[in-house]
Amino acid sequence: MLGALALQVLLLGTFLLVAPIADLLGQVLPSAGGLMVAVCAFPVVIVADTVQKRATIRRRFRHLVRPRA
């Protein structure tokens, strides 16, 4: 997983920072505001994913736990 993330970041940097490739793809560096939104969105996505996974696990295994009388 970390290898895939590292490769993705490397490709993103290449697409944005290597001028001939960026020009070919019509890419430019994001504005400061856009960069800030992207950086702030990252932890929000991780938290939302974690909450969704925990809810799914609880739903799947709810029937395995017997309520105590």
Summary of the structure (lengths in Angstrom):
residues: 69
radius of gyration: 20.2
end to end distance: 43.7
largest distance: 69.9
contacts: 116
relative contact order: 0.06
helix: 81%
strand: 0%
